[in-house]
Amino acid sequence: DHIEKLAQTRLGPSDVLLLQGGLEAFERLRGGEDLLLLEDVSAHHPRRRKGRLAAAIFLGSIVLGLTGVVPLVMAFLLGGLALVLTRCMSPEEAYASVDWRLMVMIACMMTFGLAMEKTGTANFLAEIVVRQVSPLGGIALLASFFVFTVVLTQPMSNQAAALVVLPVAIAVSSKLGLNPRSFVMCVTFAASCSFLTPLEPSCVLVYGPGRYRFFDFTKVGLPLTLLVFVFSMVLIPMIWPLQK
């Protein structure tokens, strides 16, 4: 046991610290990356009496967004403002709870995707893919549309990627005498494979609190995307034959 000169004590992997202090100090430790708190102290929140009010504001924001009174994004922005005004949380806590690195990354990727859509870059790349792969046969063309859609759906939204690729896929398949429905299903499945980056809304929710890194999603998402690709290439031609 060490009582003095703790600042000069080197900690080992199996060391356990017994800490004593105020709840605000523990909250600061929770937000850092130097120590991992193994005991949950969230039940002792100093403003727990505001819990019902915070829950009411949260439900009110959902109702406002779902009923269309205001857009959903604006509803939650108003909800966040109400939390600060009612002192459910302080402005400092609200600012600290935002992962600004993630916000900048999302803004950059969305801008990149919008630029590809507005400038026609996506359509231009799709035409190049079709020109190069069409002579290789229907399965190769189907696989190329799957891969191309997966690449597009990372910076762009699922709907935008599908809307860009679907007209090209339908026109090319009809021109080559192939079944357009096969290509429609292929693009639809591929547009949902946005597992390679944390830009999917469900991934964004856990990106900050889970302290994940960008490439953590790639490590897990790449095998999952390959699995979906294999199943799609096997099952789509069986259920929706390429030949009309």
C-alpha positions in Angstrom: 0.0 0.0 0.0 1.2 3.5 -0.9 0.0 6.5 1.0 2.5 9.1 -0.1 4.1 10.2 -3.4 1.3 8.6 -5.5 2.2 10.9 -8.4 5.6 9.0 -8.7 4.1 5.5 -8.4 4.1 3.4 -11.5 0.9 1.5 -12.0 0.8 -2.0 -13.4 -1.9 -3.7 -15.5 -3.5 -5.5 -12.6 -3.4 -2.7 -10.0 -6.7 -1.6 -8.5 -7.2 1.9 -7.2 -9.6 2.8 -4.4 -10.6 6.4 -5.1 -12.3 8.9 -2.9 -13.7 12.2 -4.0 -16.6 14.2 -5.2 -19.0 13.1 -8.0 -17.8 15.9 -10.3 -14.3 14.6 -10.0 -15.4 11.1 -11.0 -17.3 12.5 -13.9 -14.1 14.1 -15.1 -12.3 10.8 -14.8 -15.1 9.1 -16.8 -14.5 11.5 -19.7 -10.8 10.9 -19.8 -8.8 8.1 -21.4 -6.2 7.6 -18.7 -8.3 5.6 -16.3 -11.2 3.1 -16.7 -13.9 3.2 -14.0 -15.1 -0.3 -13.3 -17.8 0.7 -11.0 -20.9 2.6 -12.3 -21.4 5.9 -10.6 -24.1 7.2 -12.9 -26.9 6.3 -10.4 -25.5 9.0 -8.1 -26.0 11.9 -10.5 -26.1 15.1 -8.6 -29.1 16.4 -10.6 -31.2 13.2 -10.5 -34.3 15.3 -9.5 -34.2 16.7 -13.0 -34.6 13.2 -14.5 -38.3 13.4 -15.1 -38.1 16.8 -16.7 -35.3 15.6 -19.0 -37.4 12.5 -20.0 -40.4 14.8 -20.7 -38.2 17.0 -22.9 -36.9 14.0 -24.7 -40.4 12.6 -25.4 -41.6 16.0 -26.4 -38.8 16.3 -29.0 -39.8 13.0 -30.4 -43.5 13.9 -30.6 -42.7 17.3 -32.3 -40.5 15.5 -34.9 -42.8 12.6 -35.7 -45.9 14.8 -35.9 -44.2 17.1 -38.4 -44.7 20.2 -36.4 -41.0 20.9 -36.9 -38.3 18.9 -38.7 -36.9 16.0 -36.6 -33.4 17.6 -36.5 -34.8 20.9 -35.3 -37.0 19.2 -32.7 -33.9 17.6 -31.1 -32.0 20.9 -31.3 -34.8 22.6 -29.5 -34.8 19.7 -27.0 -31.1 20.2 -26.3 -31.7 23.9 -25.8 -34.5 23.2 -23.4 -32.3 20.9 -21.4 -29.8 23.7 -20.9 -32.4 26.4 -20.1 -34.1 24.1 -17.5 -30.6 23.4 -16.0 -30.9 19.7 -16.6 -27.4 20.0 -17.9 -24.9 22.9 -18.0 -23.6 24.5 -21.2 -20.2 23.0 -20.5 -21.6 19.5 -20.2 -23.5 20.0 -23.4 -20.4 21.1 -25.3 -18.3 18.3 -23.8 -20.8 15.6 -24.8 -20.4 16.4 -28.5 -17.6 14.5 -30.3 -16.5 17.3 -32.6 -14.1 15.1 -34.5 -17.0 13.0 -35.5 -19.0 16.0 -36.5 -16.3 17.3 -38.8 -15.8 13.9 -40.4 -19.5 13.5 -41.1 -19.7 17.0 -42.6 -16.7 16.3 -44.8 -18.0 12.9 -46.0 -21.5 14.3 -46.7 -20.1 17.2 -48.6 -18.0 14.7 -50.6 -21.0 12.6 -51.4 -23.1 15.6 -52.4 -20.3 16.8 -54.7 -20.2 13.5 -56.4 -23.9 13.5 -56.9 -24.2 17.1 -58.1 -21.2 17.1 -60.5 -22.2 13.8 -62.2 -19.0 12.1 -61.0 -21.0 9.0 -59.8 -22.7 8.6 -63.2 -19.4 9.1 -65.0 -17.7 6.4 -62.9 -20.7 4.1 -63.4 -20.3 4.4 -67.2 -16.6 3.5 -66.9 -17.4 0.4 -64.9 -20.1 -0.7 -67.4 -17.8 -0.2 -70.3 -15.0 -2.2 -68.8 -17.0 -5.1 -67.3 -19.9 -5.6 -69.8 -17.8 -7.9 -72.1 -17.1 -10.2 -69.2 -20.7 -11.4 -68.8 -23.8 -11.0 -66.6 -22.3 -12.2 -63.3 -19.3 -10.0 -63.6 -21.5 -7.0 -64.4 -23.7 -7.8 -61.5 -20.7 -8.1 -59.2 -19.3 -4.8 -60.5 -22.6 -3.0 -59.7 -22.6 -4.4 -56.2 -19.0 -3.3 -55.5 -19.6 0.2 -57.1 -22.8 0.7 -55.0 -21.0 -0.3 -51.8 -18.2 2.2 -52.5 -20.7 5.0 -53.2 -22.9 4.3 -50.2 -20.0 5.0 -47.8 -19.8 8.8 -48.3 -23.4 9.1 -49.7 -26.6 8.1 -48.1 -28.1 4.8 -49.0 -31.0 6.4 -50.9 -28.7 8.7 -52.9 -26.3 5.8 -53.9 -29.3 3.7 -55.0 -30.8 6.5 -57.0 -27.5 7.2 -58.8 -26.8 3.5 -59.7 -30.3 2.1 -60.3 -31.1 4.0 -63.6 -27.7 3.0 -65.0 -28.1 -0.6 -63.9 -31.6 -0.9 -65.4 -30.6 0.8 -68.7 -27.5 -1.4 -69.1 -29.3 -4.7 -68.2 -32.1 -3.9 -70.7 -29.7 -3.1 -73.4 -27.8 -6.3 -72.9 -31.0 -8.4 -72.7 -30.6 -9.3 -69.1 -33.2 -9.3 -66.3 -33.4 -5.7 -64.8 -34.9 -7.1 -61.6 -31.7 -8.9 -60.8 -29.7 -5.7 -61.0 -32.3 -3.8 -59.0 -32.1 -6.3 -56.2 -28.3 -6.3 -56.4 -28.1 -2.5 -56.1 -30.7 -2.5 -53.3 -28.8 -5.0 -51.2 -25.5 -3.3 -51.9 -26.8 0.2 -50.9 -27.6 -1.2 -47.5 -24.0 -2.4 -46.9 -22.7 0.8 -45.3 -20.7 -1.1 -42.7 -17.2 0.0 -43.7 -17.4 3.5 -42.1 -19.1 4.9 -38.9 -21.3 7.2 -41.0 -24.4 5.0 -40.8 -26.7 6.6 -38.2 -26.8 3.5 -36.0 -22.9 3.4 -36.1 -22.7 7.1 -35.3 -24.7 6.5 -32.1 -22.0 4.2 -30.6 -18.9 5.7 -32.3 -18.3 8.4 -29.6 -19.5 6.7 -26.4 -17.7 3.4 -27.4 -14.5 5.2 -28.1 -14.2 3.4 -31.4 -11.7 4.3 -34.1 -12.6 4.9 -37.7 -11.0 1.7 -38.9 -12.6 -0.4 -36.2 -15.7 -0.4 -38.4 -13.7 -1.3 -41.4 -12.2 -4.3 -39.7 -15.7 -5.7 -38.8 -17.6 -4.3 -41.7 -15.3 -5.6 -44.5 -15.9 -9.3 -43.6 -19.6 -8.7 -43.2 -19.8 -6.9 -46.6 -17.9 -9.7 -48.3 -20.3 -12.2 -46.7 -23.3 -10.3 -48.1 -21.5 -10.0 -51.5 -21.0 -13.8 -51.7 -24.6 -14.6 -50.7 -25.9 -12.0 -53.1 -23.9 -13.3 -56.1 -25.2 -16.9 -55.3 -28.8 -16.2 -54.4 -29.8 -13.3 -56.7 -29.3 -15.2 -60.0 -31.1 -18.2 -58.5 -34.2 -16.2 -57.3 -34.1 -13.6 -60.1 -32.4 -15.3 -63.1 -30.2 -13.0 -65.2 -31.7 -14.2 -68.5 -35.3 -13.0 -69.1 
